[in-house]
Amino acid sequence: MLQRIAADGPDVSDEELGTIRVPTLIVAHGRDFVHPFAHAERLAALIPGSQLVAIAPKADDRIRYISELRDALGAFLKGFL
């Protein structure tokens, strides 16, 4: 079932992703079966100027996951100050 969900996709074409012109943060980890890291890498390659940040999986270390997610979001948002 998880593979079917992941394969379903967001129903947005590569061309549409390429037209995004707003700052975009993509956060991913290697143990998300619904949103595989390869999807995040592909999005980062298609969305101009996007930032891809890899964080620890929550299943491995919840505290580290939260910390790394907060750090990634904080660093991204500080870019707008």
N, C-alpha and C positions, 0 to 999 in steps of 0.2 A: 504494500500500500504506500509506504514512504517513497519508494522509487517512482510510483505513478504520480504522486503529488509533485515530486521534484522535476519530473519530466514534463509536467503540464505547462510550466513557464508562466510568465506574467502577461502574455499576449501583447507584448510591445516589440515592434520590429527593431532590428539592429540600426536601421536608418533613423528611427524615432529616438533611440537612445543616443545616437550621435548628435542630435540637435539640442540636447540638454545643455543649457548655458548658465546654470546656477551651481554654486559650490556643492559638491556631493561627496559625502563620506560613506564609504562602504566598509563595514566592520564584519569580520568573519573569523571562523576558526575551523579547524580540520575535522571536527567530529559531528558536524551538523548534517544529518542524513537527509533532511528536507531541503536544505539550502547548502549543497556541497561547496567547498572552498573554490572549486573550479568555476562555479557560477559567479562567485564574487570576483575572481580574476578576470573573467570574461566581461562582466559589467565594467570593471575598472578600465579595461582596454577599450571599451566602446564609448564610455562617457568621457568627453574631453575634460581634462583637468581634474578628474576625480581623484580621491585619495583612498587607497586601500590599506586598512590596518588589520593585522592579524592579532587576535587575542587568544588567551587561554580558554579552552572549553570549560563551561560551567560544570560539566560532569567530572572533570579532573580536579578542579579547585574553585569552588564557588567564590571564595573571597578574592582570589587572584582575578577571576573573571570579572567581577564587579569593579575591582580596582582598575584593571586594564581598560574596561569599557568606559569608565568615568574619565580616565586619563585621555583616551582617544577622543571622546566627545569634548572634553575641556580644551584640548589642544586645537581641535578643529574650530570651536567657537571663538577661541582667543584670536584667531586670525581675522575676526571681524571687528575687533576693538580699535 
